[in-house]
Amino acid sequence: MGSQLQKRGQKFIKKFSRVTTKAGEEGKEHIKENFFARLRHVSEVKLLILEWGLLVTALILLAVAQAFWFANSYSEDVFSRGGSYIEATLGDVSSMNPLFATTNSEKVLSRLMFGTLATIDYSGHTNIGLASKIAPSEDGRTWIVKLRDNLVWSDGEPITNEDVLFTTELIRNPRVNSIYDADLSNVKVSSNENGEIVFELPATYADFISALDFPILPKHVLGNSDPETLIENTFSSAPVTSGAFSFNALQSTSKTNEKVLYLSANPDYYKGRPLLNSFAIHTYNDKESIISALNAGTVTATAELTEADRDLVNAGLFFEKNSSLSSGTFIFFNSKNALLKKPELRSAIRQGINIDKLREKAPDTVALNYPLLASQIKLTNYPAIPSTDIEAAKSKIQEILGDERPTLNIATVNMGFLPAVANEFSEELKTLGLDSNVTVYEENQDFITNIISTRGYDILIYDIELGSDPDLLPYYHSSQTTSGGLNLSNYRNALVDDLLLGARDTLDEELRIKKYESFLEYWVADVPAIGLYQTNLTYYYNRNARTFSDGVKLVTALDRFSDVTDWAITKTTKNKTP
């Protein structure tokens, strides 16, 4: 049985070997006939082969591109929570108590760390902040304020009416010497049975809501402090706060007066927790240091430079955003000067200078002829400003001066286009037969104390805030000619005083319009100042950051923080919702 199986196996192997040998020989003949024999015909069809090869390659590339397109169509890069934003600011921080904020650095910290009863909203108008309600009485002499529910300090304590009453008392206390005392000095403040705060004014003030844009301090922390030494309290270096960010830590740098202040996102902020985890303020002593920090990439953004610094900033790293402010640059004539006290001389100077030439020194700005903005109030009648007539102006000036050849002292600050404008104005005066000296100061507390407060100039070229609502009393009412006032021209006109008080004291919009139109008639005739241009905020920020929205209307530069909860520095990929 075994031998038979062996014989059958051997026969099968021999048969299989013959079949495979025959198949191999036939395969060789087939390859030789159908492949190698036909290779000589390749040259005849090489163009067709190339075309098919290109077609196949194109189809593969299209398939890959389509895959990427579909992937991108269902996902996008979006800003997300996290990261730290570092802003460069000018000026030292000697106190974080917002009642004493004077430098730009201190003002930025105040805005980020402390809530206010009223605040500028996205539309550029004063609206509610920590308050849920701000309403005037019919006569505008009593204002009712109610706080939002569930407000808390950064230490977890509730924000109450007692904090508001305590803060207003501090502001009105002359021993505190706060920067907010002007609009609250004669105001009575109390709480009523409805849990509301009542502000009683000595007279109607149509725009009193803007006076409520002051930071609230915690009574439970500062209630037992001596007002005279409030600035020395430990609160100034480690404050309890209520704003979008809370104080975390302070780091001094190797340079004198340079600091980095680290703030953390406030999860209990009334507008919601910011997207940013933290916000750092890096203070600098001068613009040159800020420019170096920007170009080195050590800071995210700054609002301390202007369009004039554009060529110094690395455009590859930073975007530039320009936003109009409710501020204006003016030429102020100091009426304490014996010659400039004469309206006819001021009028002759205005008639003789080429204002367009001055404005050319401030490119990308909007001309400003009057101290009122269209965004503030809709006037229908504007007085005409006399046209330029150099020869007539020279003749008039010669008649006024006679043999006198006084030298006028022109003061300005080292900010933006102001030095260039001041020097051009000096040249314009020279063509009219008037000599002048230009002094450019650094804009700091010394300048405010020694130049502004003392009116230490004959002519001042300066930028002033005009506000969200028209109120020109601080700049042109005779009561503001004191060292603490802002009547930079020392302008006095009893009729103008009545008009400005009347405009402030009425809630009737039509009546306010008439009063301000009458005021402008005097302003143009008396020439206490010459309008030049509306001021811009120039903001340089890292290309990978999201900062304030283009739709936010700014009154002051600090209003850029009105939507700071939406600022971001971190991105992530997110699938789109179909």
C-alpha positions as CSV (number, residue, x, y, z in Angstrom):
1,M,0.0,0.0,0.0
2,G,2.8,2.4,0.9
3,S,4.8,1.6,-2.2
4,Q,1.8,2.4,-4.4
5,L,1.3,5.8,-2.8
6,Q,5.0,6.6,-3.3
7,K,4.8,5.7,-7.0
8,R,1.7,7.9,-7.5
9,G,3.5,10.8,-5.7
10,Q,6.5,10.6,-8.0
11,K,4.3,10.5,-11.1
12,F,2.5,13.7,-9.9
13,I,5.7,15.5,-9.2
14,K,7.1,14.7,-12.7
15,K,3.9,15.8,-14.3
16,F,3.8,19.0,-12.3
17,S,7.4,19.8,-13.2
18,R,6.7,19.3,-16.9
19,V,3.6,21.7,-16.6
20,T,5.5,24.4,-14.7
21,T,8.5,24.2,-17.1
22,K,6.2,24.5,-20.1
23,A,4.3,27.5,-18.4
24,G,7.7,29.2,-17.7
25,E,8.8,28.9,-21.3
26,E,5.5,30.1,-22.6
27,G,5.6,33.1,-20.1
28,K,9.1,34.1,-21.3
29,E,7.9,34.0,-24.9
30,H,4.8,36.1,-24.0
31,I,6.9,38.7,-22.2
32,K,9.4,38.7,-25.0
33,E,6.7,39.1,-27.6
34,N,4.4,41.6,-25.8
35,F,6.8,43.7,-23.8
36,F,10.5,43.6,-25.0
37,A,9.5,43.3,-28.7
38,R,7.2,46.4,-28.3
39,L,9.7,48.6,-26.5
40,R,11.0,49.8,-29.8
41,H,7.5,51.4,-30.4
42,V,7.7,53.6,-27.2
43,S,9.4,56.4,-29.0
44,E,6.4,56.5,-31.3
45,V,3.9,57.0,-28.4
46,K,6.1,58.9,-25.9
47,L,3.9,62.1,-26.2
48,L,0.8,60.1,-25.4
49,I,2.6,58.5,-22.4
50,L,3.7,62.0,-21.1
51,E,0.1,63.3,-21.5
52,W,-1.3,60.4,-19.5
53,G,1.4,60.8,-16.9
54,L,0.6,64.5,-16.5
55,L,-3.1,63.8,-16.3
56,V,-2.6,61.2,-13.6
57,T,-0.3,63.6,-11.6
58,A,-2.9,66.4,-11.9
59,L,-5.7,64.1,-10.7
60,I,-3.6,63.2,-7.7
61,L,-2.8,66.8,-6.8
62,L,-6.4,67.8,-7.2
63,A,-7.4,65.0,-4.9
64,V,-4.9,66.2,-2.3
65,A,-6.0,69.9,-2.7
66,Q,-9.7,68.8,-2.4
67,A,-8.9,67.0,0.8
68,F,-7.2,70.1,2.3
69,W,-10.0,72.3,1.1
70,F,-12.6,70.1,2.8
71,A,-10.6,70.0,6.0
72,N,-10.2,73.8,6.0
73,S,-13.9,74.3,5.2
74,Y,-14.9,72.5,8.3
75,S,-12.3,74.1,10.6
76,E,-10.8,77.5,11.4
77,D,-8.2,79.2,13.6
78,V,-10.0,81.1,16.3
79,F,-8.8,83.1,19.3
80,S,-9.3,81.2,22.6
81,R,-9.0,81.6,26.3
82,G,-5.5,81.8,27.7
83,G,-2.2,83.6,27.3
84,S,-0.8,86.9,28.6
85,Y,-1.0,90.3,26.9
86,I,1.9,92.8,27.7
87,E,1.3,96.5,27.1
88,A,4.1,99.1,27.2
89,T,3.2,102.3,29.0
90,L,5.0,105.6,29.8
91,G,5.6,106.8,33.3
92,D,6.4,105.4,36.7
93,V,3.9,103.7,39.0
94,S,4.2,105.2,42.5
95,S,0.7,104.2,43.6
96,M,-2.0,101.8,42.4
97,N,-4.7,103.7,44.3
98,P,-6.8,105.0,41.3
99,L,-7.6,108.3,43.1
100,F,-4.0,109.3,42.6
101,A,-3.4,108.1,39.1
102,T,-1.5,110.8,37.2
103,T,1.0,109.0,34.9
104,N,-0.2,107.1,31.8
105,S,0.9,103.8,33.5
106,E,-1.1,104.5,36.6
107,K,-4.2,105.5,34.5
108,V,-4.0,102.3,32.5
109,L,-3.8,100.2,35.7
110,S,-6.8,102.1,37.2
111,R,-8.9,101.4,34.1
112,L,-8.0,97.7,34.1
113,M,-8.3,97.0,37.9
114,F,-11.2,99.2,39.0
115,G,-14.8,99.5,38.0
116,T,-16.7,102.8,37.9
117,L,-20.4,103.6,38.3
118,A,-20.6,104.9,34.8
119,T,-18.3,104.2,31.8
120,I,-17.8,104.9,28.1
121,D,-19.6,102.2,26.1
122,Y,-18.8,100.9,22.6
123,S,-20.7,103.8,21.0
124,G,-18.6,106.5,22.6
125,H,-21.3,107.6,25.0
126,T,-21.3,107.5,28.8
127,N,-23.4,104.6,30.1
128,I,-23.8,102.3,33.1
129,G,-20.8,100.5,34.6
130,L,-21.0,99.0,38.1
131,A,-24.4,100.7,38.2
132,S,-27.5,99.0,36.8
133,K,-29.4,102.3,36.7
134,I,-28.5,106.0,36.5
135,A,-31.4,108.4,36.2
136,P,-31.9,112.1,36.7
137,S,-34.9,113.8,38.2
138,E,-37.0,116.1,36.0
139,D,-35.1,119.2,37.0
140,G,-31.7,117.4,36.6
141,R,-30.6,118.2,40.1
142,T,-31.0,114.8,41.7
143,W,-29.5,111.7,40.2
144,I,-30.5,108.2,41.3
145,V,-27.9,105.3,41.1
146,K,-28.5,101.6,41.8
147,L,-25.7,99.1,41.9
148,R,-25.8,95.8,39.9
149,D,-26.6,92.7,41.9
150,N,-23.9,90.3,43.1
151,L,-20.9,92.6,42.6
152,V,-17.8,91.5,44.5
153,W,-14.3,92.7,45.3
154,S,-11.3,90.6,44.3
155,D,-11.1,89.3,47.9
156,G,-14.6,88.0,47.7
157,E,-16.3,90.7,49.7
158,P,-19.5,92.3,48.2
159,I,-19.4,95.8,46.6
160,T,-22.1,97.8,48.4
161,N,-23.6,101.3,48.6
162,E,-21.3,101.9,51.6
163,D,-18.3,101.6,49.3
164,V,-19.7,104.3,47.0
165,L,-20.5,106.7,49.8
166,F,-17.0,106.1,51.3
167,T,-15.3,106.8,48.0
168,T,-17.2,110.0,47.3
169,E,-16.3,111.3,50.8
170,L,-12.7,110.5,50.1
171,I,-12.8,112.3,46.7
172,R,-14.4,115.4,48.2
173,N,-12.0,115.5,51.2
174,P,-9.4,118.3,50.4
175,R,-6.8,116.4,52.5
176,V,-6.9,113.6,50.0
177,N,-6.4,115.9,46.9
178,S,-7.8,113.4,44.5
179,I,-7.9,113.9,40.7
180,Y,-11.7,113.4,40.7
181,D,-12.7,116.1,43.1
182,A,-13.8,118.8,40.6
183,D,-17.3,117.5,39.7
184,L,-18.2,116.1,43.2
185,S,-17.0,118.9,45.5
186,N,-20.5,120.4,46.2
187,V,-22.6,117.3,45.7
188,K,-24.4,115.6,48.6
189,V,-24.5,111.8,48.5
190,S,-26.7,109.5,50.5
191,S,-28.7,106.2,50.4
192,N,-32.4,106.0,50.3
193,E,-34.9,103.3,51.6
194,N,-34.9,101.6,48.2
195,G,-31.3,100.7,48.4
196,E,-30.3,103.4,45.9
197,I,-27.6,106.0,46.0
198,V,-28.8,109.6,45.7
199,F,-26.6,112.4,44.3
200,E,-28.0,115.9,45.0
201,L,-26.5,118.7,42.9
202,P,-26.4,122.4,43.8
203,A,-27.6,123.1,40.2
204,T,-28.7,121.2,37.1
205,Y,-25.9,119.5,35.3
206,A,-27.1,117.9,32.1
207,D,-24.0,115.6,31.8
208,F,-23.5,114.6,35.4
209,I,-23.4,111.0,34.4
210,S,-19.9,111.6,33.0
211,A,-18.9,112.7,36.5
212,L,-19.8,109.3,37.8
213,D,-16.9,107.7,35.8
214,F,-14.8,107.5,39.0
215,P,-13.3,104.3,40.5
216,I,-14.9,102.9,43.6
217,L,-12.7,101.9,46.6
218,P,-13.3,99.2,49.2
219,K,-14.5,100.6,52.6
220,H,-13.8,97.3,54.3
221,V,-10.1,97.7,53.5
222,L,-9.6,101.5,53.7
223,G,-12.3,102.5,56.1
224,N,-10.0,103.1,59.0
225,S,-7.2,104.9,57.0
226,D,-6.1,108.4,57.6
227,P,-7.1,110.5,54.5
228,E,-3.9,112.5,54.6
229,T,-1.8,109.4,54.4
230,L,-4.1,107.4,52.1
231,I,-1.5,107.3,49.3
232,E,1.0,105.7,51.7
233,N,-1.4,102.8,52.6
234,T,-0.4,99.3,51.7
235,F,-3.4,99.4,49.4
236,S,-1.3,101.5,47.0
237,S,1.1,98.5,46.4
238,A,-1.4,95.6,46.8
239,P,-4.9,96.8,46.0
240,V,-8.2,94.9,46.3
241,T,-9.9,95.5,43.0
242,S,-13.2,95.2,41.0
243,G,-12.2,95.5,37.4
244,A,-11.5,93.1,34.6
245,F,-8.2,92.2,36.1
246,S,-6.8,91.8,39.6
247,F,-3.4,92.7,40.9
248,N,-1.0,89.7,41.1
249,A,2.6,90.8,41.4
250,L,5.1,93.5,40.7
251,Q,8.6,93.1,39.4
252,S,11.3,95.8,39.2
253,T,13.7,95.8,36.3
254,S,17.3,96.8,36.1
255,K,16.4,100.2,34.9
256,T,15.3,102.9,37.4
257,N,11.6,103.4,37.6
258,E,10.9,100.6,35.2
259,K,8.5,98.0,36.4
260,V,6.4,95.0,35.2
261,L,3.0,94.7,36.9
262,Y,1.2,91.4,36.5
263,L,-2.6,91.2,36.6
264,S,-4.8,88.1,36.6
265,A,-8.2,87.8,34.9
266,N,-11.1,88.5,37.3
267,P,-13.6,85.6,37.1
268,D,-16.2,87.7,38.9
269,Y,-16.0,90.8,36.7
270,Y,-19.5,92.1,35.9
271,K,-18.9,91.9,32.2
272,G,-17.7,88.4,32.3
273,R,-14.3,86.8,32.7
274,P,-11.7,88.0,30.1
275,L,-10.4,85.6,27.5
276,L,-6.9,86.5,28.5
277,N,-5.5,84.7,31.6
278,S,-3.3,87.7,32.5
279,F,-2.5,91.2,31.5
280,A,0.9,92.7,32.2
281,I,1.9,96.4,32.2
282,H,5.5,97.2,31.5
283,T,6.4,100.7,32.4
284,Y,9.1,102.7,30.5
285,N,10.8,106.0,31.0
286,D,10.8,107.2,27.4
287,K,9.5,106.4,23.9
288,E,12.8,105.2,22.6
289,S,12.8,102.3,25.2
290,I,9.2,101.4,24.1
291,I,10.2,101.3,20.4
292,S,13.2,99.0,21.3
293,A,10.9,96.7,23.3
294,L,8.4,96.5,20.5
295,N,11.0,95.6,17.9
296,A,12.6,93.1,20.2
297,G,9.1,91.4,20.6
298,T,9.2,91.7,24.4
299,V,5.8,93.5,24.6
300,T,2.5,92.9,22.8
301,A,1.4,96.4,22.1
302,T,1.5,100.1,23.1
303,A,-0.6,103.2,22.8
304,E,2.3,105.6,23.7
305,L,3.5,106.2,20.1
306,T,2.0,108.2,17.2
307,E,1.8,108.1,13.4
308,A,5.1,110.1,13.5
309,D,6.8,107.0,14.9
310,R,5.6,104.7,12.2
311,D,8.9,104.2,10.4
312,L,10.6,103.2,13.7
313,V,8.3,100.2,14.3
314,N,8.9,96.9,12.7
315,A,5.9,96.6,10.4
316,G,6.6,92.9,9.9
317,L,5.8,92.2,13.6
318,F,3.1,94.8,14.3
319,F,-0.1,96.2,12.9
320,E,-1.0,99.9,13.3
321,K,-4.5,101.0,14.2
322,N,-5.6,104.6,14.2
323,S,-8.8,105.7,15.9
324,S,-10.1,109.2,16.3
325,L,-10.5,110.5,19.9
326,S,-12.9,113.1,21.3
327,S,-9.8,115.4,21.7
328,G,-8.4,118.3,19.8
329,T,-5.1,120.1,19.3
330,F,-5.4,123.9,19.7
331,I,-3.2,127.0,19.7
332,F,-4.0,128.8,23.1
333,F,-3.2,132.5,23.5
334,N,-2.4,133.4,27.1
335,S,-4.3,136.6,27.9
336,K,-2.0,137.4,30.8
337,N,0.5,138.5,28.1
338,A,0.0,142.3,27.7
339,L,-0.1,142.1,23.9
340,L,-2.0,138.9,23.5
341,K,-4.6,140.3,25.8
342,K,-5.8,142.3,22.9
343,P,-8.4,140.4,20.8
344,E,-7.4,142.4,17.7
345,L,-3.8,141.0,17.9
346,R,-5.0,137.4,18.3
347,S,-7.4,138.0,15.4
348,A,-4.6,139.3,13.2
349,I,-2.4,136.3,14.0
350,R,-5.2,134.0,13.0
351,Q,-5.7,136.0,9.8
352,G,-2.1,135.8,8.9
353,I,-1.1,132.2,9.5
354,N,-1.6,129.4,7.0
355,I,-3.5,126.9,9.0
356,D,-3.4,124.4,6.2
357,K,0.4,124.5,6.3
358,L,0.3,123.8,10.0
359,R,-2.1,120.8,9.5
360,E,0.3,119.4,6.9
361,K,2.7,118.8,9.7
362,A,0.1,116.4,11.2
363,P,-0.8,114.0,8.4
364,D,-3.7,111.6,8.6
365,T,-5.6,113.8,11.0
366,V,-9.0,115.5,10.7
367,A,-9.2,119.3,10.6
368,L,-10.8,120.8,13.6
369,N,-12.0,124.4,13.3
370,Y,-14.1,124.6,16.5
371,P,-13.9,123.3,20.1
372,L,-17.1,121.2,19.5
373,L,-17.4,117.9,17.7
374,A,-20.2,116.7,15.6
375,S,-20.3,113.5,17.6
376,Q,-21.0,115.6,20.8
377,I,-23.9,117.8,19.6
378,K,-25.6,118.5,16.3
379,L,-25.2,122.3,15.6
380,T,-26.9,123.9,12.6
381,N,-25.2,127.3,12.5
382,Y,-21.4,127.6,12.7
383,P,-19.9,131.1,12.5
384,A,-17.5,131.7,9.6
385,I,-13.8,131.9,10.3
386,P,-12.1,134.8,8.5
387,S,-10.0,133.7,5.5
388,T,-6.3,134.0,5.4
389,D,-4.9,137.4,4.3
390,I,-1.2,137.7,5.1
391,E,-0.7,141.3,4.0
392,A,-3.7,142.6,5.8
393,A,-2.6,140.7,9.0
394,K,0.9,142.2,8.8
395,S,-0.4,145.6,8.4
396,K,-2.7,145.2,11.4
397,I,0.1,143.7,13.6
398,Q,2.4,146.6,12.7
399,E,-0.3,149.1,13.7
400,I,-0.8,147.3,17.0
401,L,2.9,146.8,17.9
402,G,4.4,150.1,16.7
403,D,8.1,150.0,17.5
404,E,7.7,147.0,19.9
405,R,9.3,143.7,18.9
406,P,8.3,141.3,21.6
407,T,9.4,137.7,21.6
408,L,6.6,135.2,22.3
409,N,7.3,132.0,24.2
410,I,5.7,129.0,22.6
411,A,5.3,125.9,24.7
412,T,4.4,122.4,23.6
413,V,5.1,118.8,24.6
414,N,7.2,116.1,23.0
415,M,4.2,114.1,21.7
416,G,3.3,113.1,18.2
417,F,3.3,116.0,15.7
418,L,3.2,118.8,18.3
419,P,6.9,119.8,18.1
420,A,6.7,120.0,14.3
421,V,3.5,122.0,14.4
422,A,5.0,124.4,17.0
423,N,8.1,125.0,14.9
424,E,6.1,125.6,11.8
425,F,3.8,128.1,13.7
426,S,6.9,129.9,14.9
427,E,8.0,130.3,11.3
428,E,4.5,131.6,10.4
429,L,4.8,134.2,13.1
430,K,8.1,135.3,11.8
431,T,6.6,136.1,8.4
432,L,4.1,138.4,10.3
433,G,6.9,140.3,12.0
434,L,6.6,138.4,15.4
435,D,9.6,136.8,17.0
436,S,9.1,133.6,19.1
437,N,10.9,130.8,20.9
438,V,9.7,127.2,21.0
439,T,10.2,125.1,24.1
440,V,9.3,121.4,23.9
441,Y,8.7,119.8,27.3
442,E,8.2,116.2,28.3
443,E,4.6,115.5,29.2
444,N,4.8,114.7,32.9
445,Q,3.8,116.0,36.3
446,D,6.5,118.6,36.3
447,F,5.0,120.0,33.1
448,I,1.6,120.1,34.6
449,T,2.8,121.8,37.8
450,N,5.3,124.2,36.4
451,I,3.9,125.2,33.0
452,I,0.2,124.4,32.8
453,S,-0.8,125.4,36.4
454,T,1.3,128.6,36.3
455,R,0.4,129.4,32.7
456,G,4.1,129.6,32.1
457,Y,3.8,130.4,28.4
458,D,2.6,133.1,26.0
459,I,1.3,130.6,23.5
460,L,0.5,126.9,24.2
461,I,0.1,124.3,21.4
462,Y,-1.6,121.4,23.2
463,D,-4.1,118.6,23.0
464,I,-7.2,118.7,25.2
465,E,-10.0,116.2,25.9
466,L,-13.4,117.4,24.7
467,G,-15.4,114.5,26.1
468,S,-18.4,112.5,25.0
469,D,-20.8,115.3,25.8
470,P,-20.1,119.0,25.1
471,D,-19.0,120.8,28.2
472,L,-16.6,123.7,27.5
473,L,-16.9,125.3,30.9
474,P,-13.5,123.9,32.1
475,Y,-11.7,125.4,29.2
476,Y,-13.3,128.8,28.7
477,H,-15.2,129.9,31.9
478,S,-13.5,132.6,33.9
479,S,-13.7,130.6,37.1
480,Q,-11.2,128.1,35.6
481,T,-8.4,130.6,35.2
482,T,-7.0,129.6,38.6
483,S,-4.0,127.2,38.8
484,G,-6.2,124.3,39.3
485,G,-8.4,125.1,36.3
486,L,-8.1,124.3,32.6
487,N,-8.8,127.7,31.1
488,L,-5.5,127.6,29.3
489,S,-6.0,130.9,27.6
490,N,-7.0,132.8,30.8
491,Y,-10.0,133.9,28.7
492,R,-12.6,136.1,30.4
493,N,-16.0,137.1,29.0
494,A,-19.0,137.5,31.3
495,L,-21.4,136.7,28.5
496,V,-19.6,133.5,27.6
497,D,-19.6,132.5,31.3
498,D,-23.4,132.8,31.3
499,L,-23.7,130.8,28.1
500,L,-21.5,128.0,29.3
501,L,-23.3,127.7,32.6
502,G,-26.7,127.8,30.8
503,A,-25.6,125.0,28.5
504,R,-24.5,122.9,31.4
505,D,-27.6,123.5,33.4
506,T,-30.3,122.7,30.8
507,L,-31.7,119.3,29.8
508,D,-33.4,120.9,26.8
509,E,-31.3,119.8,23.8
510,E,-32.6,122.6,21.5
511,L,-31.7,125.2,24.1
512,R,-28.3,123.8,24.6
513,I,-27.7,124.0,20.8
514,K,-28.6,127.6,20.8
515,K,-26.4,128.4,23.7
516,Y,-23.4,126.7,22.1
517,E,-24.0,128.3,18.8
518,S,-23.9,131.7,20.6
519,F,-20.8,130.7,22.4
520,L,-19.0,129.9,19.1
521,E,-19.8,133.4,17.8
522,Y,-17.8,134.8,20.7
523,W,-15.1,132.2,20.4
524,V,-14.5,133.0,16.8
525,A,-14.6,136.8,17.4
526,D,-12.4,136.8,20.5
527,V,-9.9,134.1,19.4
528,P,-8.9,132.7,22.7
529,A,-7.6,129.7,20.7
530,I,-7.3,128.4,17.2
531,G,-8.4,124.9,16.3
532,L,-6.0,122.7,14.4
533,Y,-6.9,119.0,14.2
534,Q,-8.7,116.2,16.0
535,T,-6.4,113.9,17.8
536,N,-5.9,110.2,17.0
537,L,-4.9,107.2,19.1
538,T,-2.3,105.2,17.3
539,Y,-2.0,101.7,18.6
540,Y,0.7,99.3,17.6
541,Y,0.0,95.7,18.4
542,N,1.4,92.3,17.6
543,R,0.0,90.6,14.5
544,N,-0.9,87.5,16.4
545,A,-3.0,89.4,18.9
546,R,-6.6,90.6,19.0
547,T,-7.1,94.0,20.5
548,F,-10.0,96.5,20.7
549,S,-12.6,96.3,18.0
550,D,-12.6,98.7,15.0
551,G,-16.2,99.4,15.9
552,V,-15.4,100.8,19.4
553,K,-15.7,104.6,19.4
554,L,-13.1,106.1,21.7
555,V,-13.5,109.3,23.7
556,T,-10.1,109.0,25.4
557,A,-7.2,106.6,24.7
558,L,-8.2,104.6,27.9
559,D,-11.6,103.7,26.3
560,R,-9.8,101.1,24.2
561,F,-10.3,98.9,27.2
562,S,-14.1,99.0,27.0
563,D,-14.1,95.5,25.3
564,V,-10.9,94.2,27.0
565,T,-12.8,91.0,27.9
566,D,-12.6,90.0,24.2
567,W,-8.9,90.7,23.8
568,A,-6.9,87.6,23.0
569,I,-3.4,86.3,22.2
570,T,-3.9,82.5,21.9
571,K,-5.3,80.7,18.9
572,T,-6.7,77.2,18.4
573,T,-8.3,75.2,15.6
574,K,-12.0,74.7,15.8
575,N,-14.4,72.7,13.7
576,K,-17.1,74.8,12.1
577,T,-20.7,74.2,12.8
578,P,-22.5,73.0,9.7
